[in-house]
Amino acid sequence: MDLQERYESVKQQIVEATRSAGRRPDEIHLVLVSKYGTLEQIRELIELGHRHFGESRTQQLEQRSAQIREWLVRRQESGGAGPEIDPDSIRWHMVGHLQRNKVKKTVAVSRLIHGVDSLRLAEEIQAVAARNDRPAEVLLQVNTSGERQKHGITPPAVRHLVDQIDTMVNVSVRGLMCMAEHSDETSVQRLAFERCSELFSEIQKLGGGGEDFDILSMGMSNDFRTAIACGSNCIRIGSLVFQDEGRESESQDD
Ligand SMILES: *Cc1c(COP(=O)(O)O)cnc(C)c1O
């Protein structure tokens, strides 16, 4: 399969996963995590109509968002082939662990920061975003798989942190994010996703985070179907779309 076919295939699998969960495909927001991909591939996906991309490292996020913007501006100026694409329509997501010393750069280029997991980090974001004209939008990363090496706040601490961030004028908590333990067993994936989904609904019911608390980011290439069944409305797909094409053609030569 080429890039376009893999992209179409992921979208088709989302349709199927929502259908079997009794949900609608348009409830699911697809973020393509381009960390394994090339700039070339990102451009092709933009031309295919995709707008939401994610990176897990600040430096790459910064570089790529600038390169893509430059490309779109030049493309607009040259009035070349294809429909015009507004450079401002591309949305970058920071999906990885954010270091406090990278907050300034990250806030400047990303539309949504998925991995906020401490009050100190939120405060740092607040300080930086205070100079901007719109609040920084964040998701709280919850460690629902219980693995010690994973980032994220423990489930019992989530509500309090949501309330604390609610008092920050320039940070808006849009929802929760979690990662399941890496496993091909649906039952293992479910443990983490169901817990996070329950927390998300609880907070929504209690009015925490306000009306904008509406994003539940869970599911990656190997577990997004389970995540959709558990209520996810934002999935982060990398390898399934950006898989190494070089390796693919090598194996065909064998
Ligand atoms: C890399 C990454 C993804 C995408 O992972 P795939 O398994 O390649 O789909 C999603 N979320 C986060 C936080 C990541 O770092």
The ligand as a Tripos MOL2 file, in Angstrom:
@<TRIPOS>MOLECULE
LIG
   15    15     1     0     0
SMALL
NO_CHARGES

@<TRIPOS>ATOM
      1 C1          4.3570    7.9750   18.6310 C.3       1 LIG1
      2 C2          3.1490    8.2890   19.3810 C.ar      1 LIG1
      3 C3          1.8940    7.9580   18.8410 C.ar      1 LIG1
      4 C4          1.7140    7.2060   17.5380 C.3       1 LIG1
      5 O1          2.1150    5.8820   17.7500 O.3       1 LIG1
      6 P1          1.8820    4.7220   16.6730 P.3       1 LIG1
      7 O2          1.8950    3.5030   17.4920 O.co2     1 LIG1
      8 O3          3.0200    4.8070   15.7250 O.co2     1 LIG1
      9 O4          0.5770    4.9590   16.0270 O.co2     1 LIG1
     10 C5          0.7760    8.3190   19.5770 C.ar      1 LIG1
     11 N1          0.8680    8.9610   20.7620 N.ar      1 LIG1
     12 C6          2.0620    9.2840   21.3050 C.ar      1 LIG1
     13 C7          2.0860    9.9710   22.6100 C.3       1 LIG1
     14 C8          3.2350    8.9490   20.6470 C.ar      1 LIG1
     15 O5          4.4100    9.2630   21.1890 O.3       1 LIG1
@<TRIPOS>BOND
     1     1     2 1
     2     2     3 ar
     3     2    14 ar
     4     3     4 1
     5     3    10 ar
     6     4     5 1
     7     5     6 1
     8     6     7 2
     9     6     8 1
    10     6     9 1
    11    10    11 ar
    12    11    12 ar
    13    12    13 1
    14    12    14 ar
    15    14    15 1
@<TRIPOS>SUBSTRUCTURE
     1 LIG1         1 GROUP 0 **** ****
